[in-house]
Amino acid sequence: MAELPCGEDPEPCEPGPAGPLFVPVRPGPAGCVARLFRTPVGGRTAVAFTTPQRLSAALGSRQEWIRLSEPALRALTAPLGVREVTVDPRLAAHP
């Protein structure tokens, strides 16, 4: 059987997380906005977590969050040129 390229495969090459994600937010001019981060090589990425406990472990218990699906998070950040979504990163940030 021939292998299909990623774009033609009925199953995604890198399956995304099932269900809504916990997305860190910060205050913005019209409410809250998703926080964006940098990858180790300097690229911009949206960050999301599969549980509020993982979010708190990485960003602190005072970090505010909203629940979004991965497609909704991608649609929110795409106009800003952010195409990468990092799920459950192990990062250290000041609260």
C-alpha positions as CSV (number, residue, x, y, z in Angstrom):
1,M,0.0,0.0,0.0
2,A,1.4,3.4,-1.0
3,E,1.9,6.0,1.8
4,L,-0.1,9.2,1.4
5,P,1.4,12.6,2.0
6,C,0.1,14.3,5.2
7,G,-2.3,16.6,3.4
8,E,-4.1,13.7,1.7
9,D,-4.2,11.3,4.7
10,P,-7.7,10.9,6.2
11,E,-6.0,10.8,9.6
12,P,-4.0,13.8,10.7
13,C,-0.2,13.3,10.9
14,E,0.0,15.0,14.3
15,P,-3.3,14.6,16.1
16,G,-4.3,17.5,18.2
17,P,-5.6,17.4,21.7
18,A,-9.2,16.4,22.1
19,G,-11.6,18.9,23.7
20,P,-11.1,22.4,24.9
21,L,-7.8,23.7,26.1
22,F,-6.8,26.0,28.9
23,V,-5.3,29.1,27.3
24,P,-3.4,31.7,29.4
25,V,-4.7,35.2,29.0
26,R,-3.8,38.7,30.1
27,P,-5.9,41.9,30.3
28,G,-6.3,43.8,27.0
29,P,-8.1,46.9,25.8
30,A,-11.3,45.1,25.1
31,G,-11.2,42.3,27.7
32,C,-8.8,39.5,27.9
33,V,-6.3,38.4,25.2
34,A,-4.4,35.2,24.7
35,R,-0.8,35.4,25.9
36,L,1.8,34.6,23.2
37,F,5.2,33.2,23.9
38,R,8.5,32.6,22.2
39,T,9.9,29.2,21.3
40,P,13.6,28.4,22.3
41,V,14.6,29.5,18.8
42,G,12.7,32.8,19.0
43,G,9.5,32.0,17.0
44,R,6.1,33.1,18.3
45,T,3.7,30.5,19.6
46,A,0.4,30.3,21.2
47,V,0.4,28.2,24.3
48,A,-2.3,26.0,25.8
49,F,-2.7,23.3,28.4
50,T,-4.8,20.2,28.8
51,T,-5.6,20.8,32.5
52,P,-5.7,23.8,34.7
53,Q,-3.2,22.1,37.0
54,R,-0.6,21.9,34.2
55,L,-1.2,25.6,33.4
56,S,-0.7,26.5,37.1
57,A,2.5,24.4,37.4
58,A,4.0,26.2,34.4
59,L,2.7,29.8,34.9
60,G,1.7,30.0,38.5
61,S,-1.6,29.7,40.3
62,R,-2.6,33.4,39.7
63,Q,-2.4,33.0,35.9
64,E,-5.9,33.7,34.4
65,W,-7.1,31.4,31.6
66,I,-10.0,30.8,29.2
67,R,-11.1,27.6,27.5
68,L,-10.7,27.4,23.7
69,S,-10.6,24.6,21.2
70,E,-7.3,24.3,19.2
71,P,-9.0,25.4,16.0
72,A,-10.4,28.5,17.8
73,L,-7.0,29.3,19.2
74,R,-5.4,29.0,15.8
75,A,-8.1,31.2,14.3
76,L,-7.5,33.8,17.0
77,T,-3.7,33.9,16.5
78,A,-3.4,33.4,12.7
79,P,-4.1,37.1,11.9
80,L,-1.1,38.0,14.1
81,G,1.1,35.7,12.1
82,V,1.3,33.0,14.8
83,R,0.9,29.6,13.3
84,E,2.4,27.4,16.0
85,V,0.4,26.1,19.0
86,T,2.4,24.5,21.8
87,V,0.4,22.2,24.1
88,D,1.5,21.5,27.7
89,P,4.9,23.1,27.5
90,R,7.2,22.9,30.5
91,L,8.3,26.5,30.7
92,A,9.3,28.7,33.6
93,A,7.8,32.2,33.7
94,H,7.6,34.8,36.4
95,P,4.0,34.9,37.8
